[in-house]
Amino acid sequence: VAPWPQALNDERRYLTTLEQDTRREIAAGTRLADAVTRIASSEQHRWQLFEDYNSRNATTAFSELEWE
């Protein structure tokens, strides 16, 4: 059992990386299909189910943030 709120540090890091990478790809004019493979890729080794969920997370983040 991890102490609160430190238990969320890994998730917070992932979500911050997801947001920052998404914003960078949008600013660079990267197409969604290409950006999804790069967004949060630095987190891949830290998450057991990364391959199952990251592309969906990246697509959702891109779709939300591109209209800001």
PQR file of N, CA, C, O and H, with PARSE charges and radii, in Angstrom:
ATOM      1  N   VAL A   1       0.848  -1.182   0.000 -0.4000 1.5000
ATOM      2  CA  VAL A   1       0.000   0.000   0.000 -0.0000 2.0000
ATOM      3  C   VAL A   1       0.887   1.236   0.000  0.5500 1.7000
ATOM      4  O   VAL A   1       1.771   1.378   0.845 -0.5500 1.4000
ATOM      5  N   ALA A   2       0.649   2.106  -0.931 -0.4000 1.5000
ATOM      6  CA  ALA A   2       1.425   3.343  -1.040 -0.0000 2.0000
ATOM      7  C   ALA A   2       0.750   4.450  -0.234  0.5500 1.7000
ATOM      8  O   ALA A   2      -0.477   4.495  -0.144 -0.5500 1.4000
ATOM      9  H   ALA A   2      -0.069   1.991  -1.617  0.4000 1.0000
ATOM     10  N   PRO A   3       1.536   5.329   0.342 -0.5600 1.5000
ATOM     11  CA  PRO A   3       0.962   6.443   1.114  0.2800 2.0000
ATOM     12  C   PRO A   3       0.269   7.451   0.202  0.5500 1.7000
ATOM     13  O   PRO A   3       0.655   7.635  -0.952 -0.5500 1.4000
ATOM     14  N   TRP A   4      -0.737   8.083   0.729 -0.4000 1.5000
ATOM     15  CA  TRP A   4      -1.495   9.098   0.008 -0.0000 2.0000
ATOM     16  C   TRP A   4      -0.839  10.449   0.228  0.5500 1.7000
ATOM     17  O   TRP A   4      -0.468  10.693   1.376 -0.5500 1.4000
ATOM     18  H   TRP A   4      -1.050   7.933   1.667  0.4000 1.0000
ATOM     19  N   PRO A   5      -0.650  11.345  -0.702 -0.5600 1.5000
ATOM     20  CA  PRO A   5      -1.035  11.274  -2.110  0.2800 2.0000
ATOM     21  C   PRO A   5       0.085  10.765  -3.022  0.5500 1.7000
ATOM     22  O   PRO A   5      -0.068  10.782  -4.243 -0.5500 1.4000
ATOM     23  N   GLN A   6       1.187  10.320  -2.463 -0.4000 1.5000
ATOM     24  CA  GLN A   6       2.297   9.827  -3.271 -0.0000 2.0000
ATOM     25  C   GLN A   6       1.898   8.655  -4.154  0.5500 1.7000
ATOM     26  O   GLN A   6       2.558   8.382  -5.156 -0.5500 1.4000
ATOM     27  H   GLN A   6       1.311  10.306  -1.471  0.4000 1.0000
ATOM     28  N   ALA A   7       0.841   7.969  -3.798 -0.4000 1.5000
ATOM     29  CA  ALA A   7       0.376   6.832  -4.592 -0.0000 2.0000
ATOM     30  C   ALA A   7       0.000   7.249  -6.012  0.5500 1.7000
ATOM     31  O   ALA A   7      -0.017   6.417  -6.919 -0.5500 1.4000
ATOM     32  H   ALA A   7       0.305   8.190  -2.984  0.4000 1.0000
ATOM     33  N   LEU A   8      -0.295   8.510  -6.205 -0.4000 1.5000
ATOM     34  CA  LEU A   8      -0.698   8.998  -7.524 -0.0000 2.0000
ATOM     35  C   LEU A   8       0.443   9.581  -8.349  0.5500 1.7000
ATOM     36  O   LEU A   8       0.218  10.021  -9.477 -0.5500 1.4000
ATOM     37  H   LEU A   8      -0.281   9.185  -5.468  0.4000 1.0000
ATOM     38  N   ASN A   9       1.634   9.595  -7.828 -0.4000 1.5000
ATOM     39  CA  ASN A   9       2.757  10.225  -8.528 -0.0000 2.0000
ATOM     40  C   ASN A   9       2.987   9.652  -9.922  0.5500 1.7000
ATOM     41  O   ASN A   9       3.195  10.410 -10.870 -0.5500 1.4000
ATOM     42  H   ASN A   9       1.817   9.237  -6.912  0.4000 1.0000
ATOM     43  N   ASP A  10       2.955   8.346 -10.062 -0.4000 1.5000
ATOM     44  CA  ASP A  10       3.188   7.735 -11.377 -0.0000 2.0000
ATOM     45  C   ASP A  10       2.086   8.108 -12.366  0.5500 1.7000
ATOM     46  O   ASP A  10       2.357   8.424 -13.525 -0.5500 1.4000
ATOM     47  H   ASP A  10       2.786   7.730  -9.293  0.4000 1.0000
ATOM     48  N   GLU A  11       0.850   8.066 -11.896 -0.4000 1.5000
ATOM     49  CA  GLU A  11      -0.265   8.422 -12.775 -0.0000 2.0000
ATOM     50  C   GLU A  11      -0.209   9.901 -13.155  0.5500 1.7000
ATOM     51  O   GLU A  11      -0.456  10.260 -14.306 -0.5500 1.4000
ATOM     52  H   GLU A  11       0.630   7.809 -10.955  0.4000 1.0000
ATOM     53  N   ARG A  12       0.112  10.745 -12.199 -0.4000 1.5000
ATOM     54  CA  ARG A  12       0.238  12.178 -12.472 -0.0000 2.0000
ATOM     55  C   ARG A  12       1.336  12.431 -13.506  0.5500 1.7000
ATOM     56  O   ARG A  12       1.161  13.253 -14.406 -0.5500 1.4000
ATOM     57  H   ARG A  12       0.313  10.453 -11.263  0.4000 1.0000
ATOM     58  N   ARG A  13       2.466  11.731 -13.384 -0.4000 1.5000
ATOM     59  CA  ARG A  13       3.564  11.888 -14.340 -0.0000 2.0000
ATOM     60  C   ARG A  13       3.116  11.473 -15.734  0.5500 1.7000
ATOM     61  O   ARG A  13       3.393  12.168 -16.711 -0.5500 1.4000
ATOM     62  H   ARG A  13       2.608  11.064 -12.653  0.4000 1.0000
ATOM     63  N   TYR A  14       2.422  10.338 -15.829 -0.4000 1.5000
ATOM     64  CA  TYR A  14       1.938   9.871 -17.125 -0.0000 2.0000
ATOM     65  C   TYR A  14       0.988  10.890 -17.755  0.5500 1.7000
ATOM     66  O   TYR A  14       1.134  11.234 -18.927 -0.5500 1.4000
ATOM     67  H   TYR A  14       2.197   9.773 -15.035  0.4000 1.0000
ATOM     68  N   LEU A  15       0.023  11.368 -16.985 -0.4000 1.5000
ATOM     69  CA  LEU A  15      -0.962  12.303 -17.533 -0.0000 2.0000
ATOM     70  C   LEU A  15      -0.323  13.637 -17.924  0.5500 1.7000
ATOM     71  O   LEU A  15      -0.719  14.244 -18.919 -0.5500 1.4000
ATOM     72  H   LEU A  15      -0.096  11.088 -16.032  0.4000 1.0000
ATOM     73  N   THR A  16       0.645  14.088 -17.161 -0.4000 1.5000
ATOM     74  CA  THR A  16       1.367  15.322 -17.503 -0.0000 2.0000
ATOM     75  C   THR A  16       2.150  15.118 -18.793  0.5500 1.7000
ATOM     76  O   THR A  16       2.153  15.990 -19.663 -0.5500 1.4000
ATOM     77  H   THR A  16       0.967  13.595 -16.353  0.4000 1.0000
ATOM     78  N   THR A  17       2.807  13.986 -18.921 -0.4000 1.5000
ATOM     79  CA  THR A  17       3.549  13.665 -20.143 -0.0000 2.0000
ATOM     80  C   THR A  17       2.604  13.574 -21.330  0.5500 1.7000
ATOM     81  O   THR A  17       2.902  14.092 -22.406 -0.5500 1.4000
ATOM     82  H   THR A  17       2.805  13.278 -18.215  0.4000 1.0000
ATOM     83  N   LEU A  18       1.477  12.923 -21.140 -0.4000 1.5000
ATOM     84  CA  LEU A  18       0.468  12.804 -22.190 -0.0000 2.0000
ATOM     85  C   LEU A  18       0.035  14.189 -22.666  0.5500 1.7000
ATOM     86  O   LEU A  18      -0.031  14.440 -23.869 -0.5500 1.4000
ATOM     87  H   LEU A  18       1.235  12.502 -20.266  0.4000 1.0000
ATOM     88  N   GLU A  19      -0.255  15.075 -21.738 -0.4000 1.5000
ATOM     89  CA  GLU A  19      -0.683  16.432 -22.097 -0.0000 2.0000
ATOM     90  C   GLU A  19       0.422  17.210 -22.812  0.5500 1.7000
ATOM     91  O   GLU A  19       0.182  17.798 -23.867 -0.5500 1.4000
ATOM     92  H   GLU A  19      -0.202  14.871 -20.760  0.4000 1.0000
ATOM     93  N   GLN A  20       1.608  17.217 -22.253 -0.4000 1.5000
ATOM     94  CA  GLN A  20       2.717  17.982 -22.841 -0.0000 2.0000
ATOM     95  C   GLN A  20       3.086  17.473 -24.226  0.5500 1.7000
ATOM     96  O   GLN A  20       3.282  18.263 -25.150 -0.5500 1.4000
ATOM     97  H   GLN A  20       1.802  16.740 -21.396  0.4000 1.0000
ATOM     98  N   ASP A  21       3.179  16.170 -24.371 -0.4000 1.5000
ATOM     99  CA  ASP A  21       3.509  15.590 -25.674 -0.0000 2.0000
ATOM    100  C   ASP A  21       2.422  15.893 -26.696  0.5500 1.7000
ATOM    101  O   ASP A  21       2.715  16.194 -27.854 -0.5500 1.4000
ATOM    102  H   ASP A  21       3.020  15.528 -23.621  0.4000 1.0000
ATOM    103  N   THR A  22       1.171  15.813 -26.266 -0.4000 1.5000
ATOM    104  CA  THR A  22       0.057  16.097 -27.176 -0.0000 2.0000
ATOM    105  C   THR A  22       0.104  17.541 -27.643  0.5500 1.7000
ATOM    106  O   THR A  22      -0.029  17.816 -28.835 -0.5500 1.4000
ATOM    107  H   THR A  22       0.933  15.569 -25.326  0.4000 1.0000
ATOM    108  N   ARG A  23       0.290  18.454 -26.718 -0.4000 1.5000
ATOM    109  CA  ARG A  23       0.370  19.881 -27.082 -0.0000 2.0000
ATOM    110  C   ARG A  23       1.532  20.134 -28.054  0.5500 1.7000
ATOM    111  O   ARG A  23       1.395  20.914 -28.996 -0.5500 1.4000
ATOM    112  H   ARG A  23       0.397  18.230 -25.749  0.4000 1.0000
ATOM    113  N   ARG A  24       2.656  19.484 -27.827 -0.4000 1.5000
ATOM    114  CA  ARG A  24       3.819  19.657 -28.699 -0.0000 2.0000
ATOM    115  C   ARG A  24       3.525  19.139 -30.112  0.5500 1.7000
ATOM    116  O   ARG A  24       3.878  19.790 -31.095 -0.5500 1.4000
ATOM    117  H   ARG A  24       2.768  18.850 -27.062  0.4000 1.0000
ATOM    118  N   GLU A  25       2.895  18.000 -30.213 -0.4000 1.5000
ATOM    119  CA  GLU A  25       2.563  17.433 -31.526 -0.0000 2.0000
ATOM    120  C   GLU A  25       1.549  18.308 -32.262  0.5500 1.7000
ATOM    121  O   GLU A  25       1.664  18.507 -33.472 -0.5500 1.4000
ATOM    122  H   GLU A  25       2.608  17.471 -29.415  0.4000 1.0000
ATOM    123  N   ILE A  26       0.571  18.823 -31.547 -0.4000 1.5000
ATOM    124  CA  ILE A  26      -0.418  19.716 -32.165 -0.0000 2.0000
ATOM    125  C   ILE A  26       0.261  20.991 -32.661  0.5500 1.7000
ATOM    126  O   ILE A  26       0.020  21.433 -33.785 -0.5500 1.4000
ATOM    127  H   ILE A  26       0.477  18.660 -30.564  0.4000 1.0000
ATOM    128  N   ALA A  27       1.105  21.574 -31.823 -0.4000 1.5000
ATOM    129  CA  ALA A  27       1.806  22.806 -32.203 -0.0000 2.0000
ATOM    130  C   ALA A  27       2.700  22.592 -33.424  0.5500 1.7000
ATOM    131  O   ALA A  27       2.895  23.504 -34.227 -0.5500 1.4000
ATOM    132  H   ALA A  27       1.301  21.215 -30.911  0.4000 1.0000
ATOM    133  N   ALA A  28       3.237  21.389 -33.556 -0.4000 1.5000
ATOM    134  CA  ALA A  28       4.110  21.071 -34.687 -0.0000 2.0000
ATOM    135  C   ALA A  28       3.315  20.761 -35.951  0.5500 1.7000
ATOM    136  O   ALA A  28       3.887  20.606 -37.030 -0.5500 1.4000
ATOM    137  H   ALA A  28       3.079  20.648 -32.903  0.4000 1.0000
ATOM    138  N   GLY A  29       1.991  20.671 -35.812 -0.4000 1.5000
ATOM    139  CA  GLY A  29       1.167  20.367 -36.977 -0.0000 2.0000
ATOM    140  C   GLY A  29       1.159  18.900 -37.356  0.5500 1.7000
ATOM    141  O   GLY A  29       0.834  18.550 -38.491 -0.5500 1.4000
ATOM    142  H   GLY A  29       1.526  20.797 -34.935  0.4000 1.0000
ATOM    143  N   THR A  30       1.509  18.050 -36.425 -0.4000 1.5000
ATOM    144  CA  THR A  30       1.557  16.618 -36.687 -0.0000 2.0000
ATOM    145  C   THR A  30       0.149  16.055 -36.851  0.5500 1.7000
ATOM    146  O   THR A  30      -0.758  16.405 -36.096 -0.5500 1.4000
ATOM    147  H   THR A  30       1.773  18.334 -35.503  0.4000 1.0000
ATOM    148  N   ARG A  31      -0.027  15.197 -37.822 -0.4000 1.5000
ATOM    149  CA  ARG A  31      -1.323  14.539 -38.015 -0.0000 2.0000
ATOM    150  C   ARG A  31      -1.578  13.575 -36.857  0.5500 1.7000
ATOM    151  O   ARG A  31      -0.643  12.995 -36.306 -0.5500 1.4000
ATOM    152  H   ARG A  31       0.709  14.912 -38.436  0.4000 1.0000
ATOM    153  N   LEU A  32      -2.832  13.412 -36.500 -0.4000 1.5000
ATOM    154  CA  LEU A  32      -3.205  12.543 -35.392 -0.0000 2.0000
ATOM    155  C   LEU A  32      -2.609  11.144 -35.532  0.5500 1.7000
ATOM    156  O   LEU A  32      -2.046  10.616 -34.573 -0.5500 1.4000
ATOM    157  H   LEU A  32      -3.592  13.883 -36.948  0.4000 1.0000
ATOM    158  N   ALA A  33      -2.721  10.550 -36.693 -0.4000 1.5000
ATOM    159  CA  ALA A  33      -2.236   9.185 -36.897 -0.0000 2.0000
ATOM    160  C   ALA A  33      -0.742   9.057 -36.600  0.5500 1.7000
ATOM    161  O   ALA A  33      -0.291   8.026 -36.102 -0.5500 1.4000
ATOM    162  H   ALA A  33      -3.178  10.979 -37.472  0.4000 1.0000
ATOM    163  N   ASP A  34       0.011  10.088 -36.902 -0.4000 1.5000
ATOM    164  CA  ASP A  34       1.450  10.063 -36.631 -0.0000 2.0000
ATOM    165  C   ASP A  34       1.754  10.414 -35.175  0.5500 1.7000
ATOM    166  O   ASP A  34       2.662   9.846 -34.569 -0.5500 1.4000
ATOM    167  H   ASP A  34      -0.355  10.926 -37.307  0.4000 1.0000
ATOM    168  N   ALA A  35       0.997  11.342 -34.628 -0.4000 1.5000
ATOM    169  CA  ALA A  35       1.233  11.801 -33.256 -0.0000 2.0000
ATOM    170  C   ALA A  35       0.974  10.697 -32.233  0.5500 1.7000
ATOM    171  O   ALA A  35       1.696  10.585 -31.242 -0.5500 1.4000
ATOM    172  H   ALA A  35       0.260  11.803 -35.120  0.4000 1.0000
ATOM    173  N   VAL A  36      -0.038   9.896 -32.466 -0.4000 1.5000
ATOM    174  CA  VAL A  36      -0.425   8.856 -31.508 -0.0000 2.0000
ATOM    175  C   VAL A  36       0.733   7.912 -31.205  0.5500 1.7000
ATOM    176  O   VAL A  36       0.851   7.433 -30.077 -0.5500 1.4000
ATOM    177  H   VAL A  36      -0.624   9.987 -33.271  0.4000 1.0000
ATOM    178  N   THR A  37       1.562   7.645 -32.151 -0.4000 1.5000
ATOM    179  CA  THR A  37       2.679   6.723 -31.922 -0.0000 2.0000
ATOM    180  C   THR A  37       3.792   7.345 -31.088  0.5500 1.7000
ATOM    181  O   THR A  37       4.635   6.631 -30.546 -0.5500 1.4000
ATOM    182  H   THR A  37       1.467   8.034 -33.067  0.4000 1.0000
ATOM    183  N   ARG A  38       3.799   8.673 -30.982 -0.4000 1.5000
ATOM    184  CA  ARG A  38       4.862   9.360 -30.238 -0.0000 2.0000
ATOM    185  C   ARG A  38       4.416   9.885 -28.876  0.5500 1.7000
ATOM    186  O   ARG A  38       5.223   9.986 -27.952 -0.5500 1.4000
ATOM    187  H   ARG A  38       3.114   9.254 -31.422  0.4000 1.0000
ATOM    188  N   ILE A  39       3.144  10.214 -28.754 -0.4000 1.5000
ATOM    189  CA  ILE A  39       2.648  10.811 -27.517 -0.0000 2.0000
ATOM    190  C   ILE A  39       2.850   9.848 -26.346  0.5500 1.7000
ATOM    191  O   ILE A  39       2.417   8.696 -26.381 -0.5500 1.4000
ATOM    192  H   ILE A  39       2.489  10.132 -29.505  0.4000 1.0000
ATOM    193  N   ALA A  40       3.515  10.351 -25.316 -0.4000 1.5000
ATOM    194  CA  ALA A  40       3.798   9.621 -24.067 -0.0000 2.0000
ATOM    195  C   ALA A  40       4.635   8.364 -24.264  0.5500 1.7000
ATOM    196  O   ALA A  40       4.642   7.489 -23.398 -0.5500 1.4000
ATOM    197  H   ALA A  40       3.866  11.286 -25.288  0.4000 1.0000
ATOM    198  N   SER A  41       5.330   8.259 -25.372 -0.4000 1.5000
ATOM    199  CA  SER A  41       6.139   7.054 -25.623 -0.0000 2.0000
ATOM    200  C   SER A  41       7.238   6.862 -24.578  0.5500 1.7000
ATOM    201  O   SER A  41       7.692   5.738 -24.362 -0.5500 1.4000
ATOM    202  H   SER A  41       5.324   8.970 -26.075  0.4000 1.0000
ATOM    203  N   SER A  42       7.669   7.941 -23.930 -0.4000 1.5000
ATOM    204  CA  SER A  42       8.693   7.818 -22.886 -0.0000 2.0000
ATOM    205  C   SER A  42       8.182   7.060 -21.662  0.5500 1.7000
ATOM    206  O   SER A  42       8.974   6.624 -20.826 -0.5500 1.4000
ATOM    207  H   SER A  42       7.300   8.854 -24.106  0.4000 1.0000
ATOM    208  N   GLU A  43       6.892   6.905 -21.557 -0.4000 1.5000
ATOM    209  CA  GLU A  43       6.287   6.198 -20.427 -0.0000 2.0000
ATOM    210  C   GLU A  43       6.104   4.704 -20.686  0.5500 1.7000
ATOM    211  O   GLU A  43       5.715   3.967 -19.780 -0.5500 1.4000
ATOM    212  H   GLU A  43       6.248   7.259 -22.236  0.4000 1.0000
ATOM    213  N   GLN A  44       6.372   4.259 -21.878 -0.4000 1.5000
ATOM    214  CA  GLN A  44       6.071   2.887 -22.282 -0.0000 2.0000
ATOM    215  C   GLN A  44       6.646   1.843 -21.328  0.5500 1.7000
ATOM    216  O   GLN A  44       5.952   0.894 -20.964 -0.5500 1.4000
ATOM    217  H   GLN A  44       6.688   4.858 -22.614  0.4000 1.0000
ATOM    218  N   HIS A  45       7.884   2.002 -20.925 -0.4000 1.5000
ATOM    219  CA  HIS A  45       8.529   0.995 -20.073 -0.0000 2.0000
ATOM    220  C   HIS A  45       7.999   0.993 -18.640  0.5500 1.7000
ATOM    221  O   HIS A  45       8.317   0.088 -17.868 -0.5500 1.4000
ATOM    222  H   HIS A  45       8.448   2.773 -21.221  0.4000 1.0000
ATOM    223  N   ARG A  46       7.204   1.984 -18.277 -0.4000 1.5000
ATOM    224  CA  ARG A  46       6.725   2.101 -16.900 -0.0000 2.0000
ATOM    225  C   ARG A  46       5.337   1.496 -16.677  0.5500 1.7000
ATOM    226  O   ARG A  46       4.906   1.337 -15.535 -0.5500 1.4000
ATOM    227  H   ARG A  46       6.946   2.719 -18.904  0.4000 1.0000
ATOM    228  N   TRP A  47       4.645   1.164 -17.751 -0.4000 1.5000
ATOM    229  CA  TRP A  47       3.261   0.706 -17.632 -0.0000 2.0000
ATOM    230  C   TRP A  47       3.075  -0.637 -18.326  0.5500 1.7000
ATOM    231  O   TRP A  47       3.364  -0.781 -19.514 -0.5500 1.4000
ATOM    232  H   TRP A  47       4.995   1.294 -18.679  0.4000 1.0000
ATOM    233  N   GLN A  48       2.597  -1.598 -17.583 -0.4000 1.5000
ATOM    234  CA  GLN A  48       2.419  -2.950 -18.097 -0.0000 2.0000
ATOM    235  C   GLN A  48       1.412  -2.993 -19.253  0.5500 1.7000
ATOM    236  O   GLN A  48       1.602  -3.766 -20.193 -0.5500 1.4000
ATOM    237  H   GLN A  48       2.362  -1.481 -16.618  0.4000 1.0000
ATOM    238  N   LEU A  49       0.370  -2.201 -19.208 -0.4000 1.5000
ATOM    239  CA  LEU A  49      -0.670  -2.224 -20.228 -0.0000 2.0000
ATOM    240  C   LEU A  49      -0.586  -1.029 -21.179  0.5500 1.7000
ATOM    241  O   LEU A  49      -1.589  -0.639 -21.777 -0.5500 1.4000
ATOM    242  H   LEU A  49       0.216  -1.573 -18.445  0.4000 1.0000
ATOM    243  N   PHE A  50       0.587  -0.461 -21.316 -0.4000 1.5000
ATOM    244  CA  PHE A  50       0.789   0.714 -22.157 -0.0000 2.0000
ATOM    245  C   PHE A  50       0.276   0.485 -23.571  0.5500 1.7000
ATOM    246  O   PHE A  50      -0.452   1.319 -24.108 -0.5500 1.4000
ATOM    247  H   PHE A  50       1.401  -0.778 -20.830  0.4000 1.0000
ATOM    248  N   GLU A  51       0.642  -0.618 -24.170 -0.4000 1.5000
ATOM    249  CA  GLU A  51       0.251  -0.913 -25.550 -0.0000 2.0000
ATOM    250  C   GLU A  51      -1.267  -1.027 -25.701  0.5500 1.7000
ATOM    251  O   GLU A  51      -1.812  -0.747 -26.768 -0.5500 1.4000
ATOM    252  H   GLU A  51       1.234  -1.296 -23.734  0.4000 1.0000
ATOM    253  N   ASP A  52      -1.936  -1.433 -24.643 -0.4000 1.5000
ATOM    254  CA  ASP A  52      -3.387  -1.605 -24.696 -0.0000 2.0000
ATOM    255  C   ASP A  52      -4.145  -0.282 -24.588  0.5500 1.7000
ATOM    256  O   ASP A  52      -5.239  -0.153 -25.137 -0.5500 1.4000
ATOM    257  H   ASP A  52      -1.493  -1.660 -23.776  0.4000 1.0000
ATOM    258  N   TYR A  53      -3.582   0.689 -23.895 -0.4000 1.5000
ATOM    259  CA  TYR A  53      -4.346   1.890 -23.574 -0.0000 2.0000
ATOM    260  C   TYR A  53      -3.776   3.214 -24.070  0.5500 1.7000
ATOM    261  O   TYR A  53      -4.532   4.170 -24.243 -0.5500 1.4000
ATOM    262  H   TYR A  53      -2.693   0.585 -23.450  0.4000 1.0000
ATOM    263  N   ASN A  54      -2.487   3.301 -24.300 -0.4000 1.5000
ATOM    264  CA  ASN A  54      -1.933   4.610 -24.611 -0.0000 2.0000
ATOM    265  C   ASN A  54      -2.443   5.205 -25.923  0.5500 1.7000
ATOM    266  O   ASN A  54      -2.689   6.410 -25.983 -0.5500 1.4000
ATOM    267  H   ASN A  54      -1.873   2.525 -24.159  0.4000 1.0000
ATOM    268  N   SER A  55      -2.606   4.418 -26.951 -0.4000 1.5000
ATOM    269  CA  SER A  55      -3.068   5.003 -28.216 -0.0000 2.0000
ATOM    270  C   SER A  55      -4.469   5.586 -28.058  0.5500 1.7000
ATOM    271  O   SER A  55      -4.773   6.620 -28.653 -0.5500 1.4000
ATOM    272  H   SER A  55      -2.406   3.439 -26.902  0.4000 1.0000
ATOM    273  N   ARG A  56      -5.312   4.954 -27.280 -0.4000 1.5000
ATOM    274  CA  ARG A  56      -6.643   5.502 -27.015 -0.0000 2.0000
ATOM    275  C   ARG A  56      -6.535   6.794 -26.207  0.5500 1.7000
ATOM    276  O   ARG A  56      -7.218   7.774 -26.505 -0.5500 1.4000
ATOM    277  H   ARG A  56      -5.065   4.114 -26.796  0.4000 1.0000
ATOM    278  N   ASN A  57      -5.682   6.797 -25.189 -0.4000 1.5000
ATOM    279  CA  ASN A  57      -5.491   8.000 -24.384 -0.0000 2.0000
ATOM    280  C   ASN A  57      -4.937   9.144 -25.230  0.5500 1.7000
ATOM    281  O   ASN A  57      -5.382  10.285 -25.111 -0.5500 1.4000
ATOM    282  H   ASN A  57      -5.127   6.001 -24.947  0.4000 1.0000
ATOM    283  N   ALA A  58      -3.975   8.833 -26.076 -0.4000 1.5000
ATOM    284  CA  ALA A  58      -3.366   9.855 -26.934 -0.0000 2.0000
ATOM    285  C   ALA A  58      -4.375  10.395 -27.939  0.5500 1.7000
ATOM    286  O   ALA A  58      -4.398  11.599 -28.197 -0.5500 1.4000
ATOM    287  H   ALA A  58      -3.613   7.906 -26.173  0.4000 1.0000
ATOM    288  N   THR A  59      -5.191   9.546 -28.498 -0.4000 1.5000
ATOM    289  CA  THR A  59      -6.208   9.978 -29.451 -0.0000 2.0000
ATOM    290  C   THR A  59      -7.223  10.892 -28.774  0.5500 1.7000
ATOM    291  O   THR A  59      -7.611  11.919 -29.331 -0.5500 1.4000
ATOM    292  H   THR A  59      -5.172   8.569 -28.288  0.4000 1.0000
ATOM    293  N   THR A  60      -7.641  10.522 -27.593 -0.4000 1.5000
ATOM    294  CA  THR A  60      -8.603  11.340 -26.851 -0.0000 2.0000
ATOM    295  C   THR A  60      -7.995  12.685 -26.488  0.5500 1.7000
ATOM    296  O   THR A  60      -8.636  13.721 -26.662 -0.5500 1.4000
ATOM    297  H   THR A  60      -7.325   9.688 -27.140  0.4000 1.0000
ATOM    298  N   ALA A  61      -6.771  12.680 -25.987 -0.4000 1.5000
ATOM    299  CA  ALA A  61      -6.103  13.935 -25.624 -0.0000 2.0000
ATOM    300  C   ALA A  61      -5.946  14.840 -26.838  0.5500 1.7000
ATOM    301  O   ALA A  61      -6.215  16.038 -26.761 -0.5500 1.4000
ATOM    302  H   ALA A  61      -6.250  11.838 -25.846  0.4000 1.0000
ATOM    303  N   PHE A  62      -5.519  14.282 -27.934 -0.4000 1.5000
ATOM    304  CA  PHE A  62      -5.328  15.050 -29.169 -0.0000 2.0000
ATOM    305  C   PHE A  62      -6.652  15.654 -29.616  0.5500 1.7000
ATOM    306  O   PHE A  62      -6.714  16.834 -29.960 -0.5500 1.4000
ATOM    307  H   PHE A  62      -5.300  13.309 -27.997  0.4000 1.0000
ATOM    308  N   SER A  63      -7.694  14.860 -29.612 -0.4000 1.5000
ATOM    309  CA  SER A  63      -9.010  15.322 -30.053 -0.0000 2.0000
ATOM    310  C   SER A  63      -9.547  16.449 -29.177  0.5500 1.7000
ATOM    311  O   SER A  63     -10.205  17.365 -29.670 -0.5500 1.4000
ATOM    312  H   SER A  63      -7.643  13.901 -29.333  0.4000 1.0000
ATOM    313  N   GLU A  64      -9.273  16.381 -27.906 -0.4000 1.5000
ATOM    314  CA  GLU A  64      -9.719  17.424 -26.974 -0.0000 2.0000
ATOM    315  C   GLU A  64      -8.870  18.694 -27.089  0.5500 1.7000
ATOM    316  O   GLU A  64      -9.406  19.801 -27.143 -0.5500 1.4000
ATOM    317  H   GLU A  64      -8.738  15.637 -27.506  0.4000 1.0000
ATOM    318  N   LEU A  65      -7.560  18.529 -27.126 -0.4000 1.5000
ATOM    319  CA  LEU A  65      -6.661  19.681 -27.056 -0.0000 2.0000
ATOM    320  C   LEU A  65      -6.484  20.411 -28.386  0.5500 1.7000
ATOM    321  O   LEU A  65      -6.095  21.579 -28.385 -0.5500 1.4000
ATOM    322  H   LEU A  65      -7.125  17.630 -27.082  0.4000 1.0000
ATOM    323  N   GLU A  66      -6.753  19.769 -29.509 -0.4000 1.5000
ATOM    324  CA  GLU A  66      -6.518  20.441 -30.786 -0.0000 2.0000
ATOM    325  C   GLU A  66      -7.460  21.615 -31.007  0.5500 1.7000
ATOM    326  O   GLU A  66      -7.187  22.459 -31.861 -0.5500 1.4000
ATOM    327  H   GLU A  66      -7.069  18.820 -29.509  0.4000 1.0000
ATOM    328  N   TRP A  67      -8.544  21.695 -30.274 -0.4000 1.5000
ATOM    329  CA  TRP A  67      -9.527  22.767 -30.455 -0.0000 2.0000
ATOM    330  C   TRP A  67      -9.395  23.880 -29.431  0.5500 1.7000
ATOM    331  O   TRP A  67     -10.240  24.775 -29.391 -0.5500 1.4000
ATOM    332  H   TRP A  67      -8.765  21.010 -29.580  0.4000 1.0000
ATOM    333  N   GLU A  68      -8.361  23.851 -28.604 -0.4000 1.5000
ATOM    334  CA  GLU A  68      -8.154  24.929 -27.642 -0.0000 2.0000
ATOM    335  C   GLU A  68      -7.694  26.189 -28.319  0.5500 1.7000
ATOM    336  O   GLU A  68      -7.471  27.201 -27.654 -0.5500 1.4000
ATOM    337  H   GLU A  68      -7.674  23.124 -28.637  0.4000 1.0000
TER
END
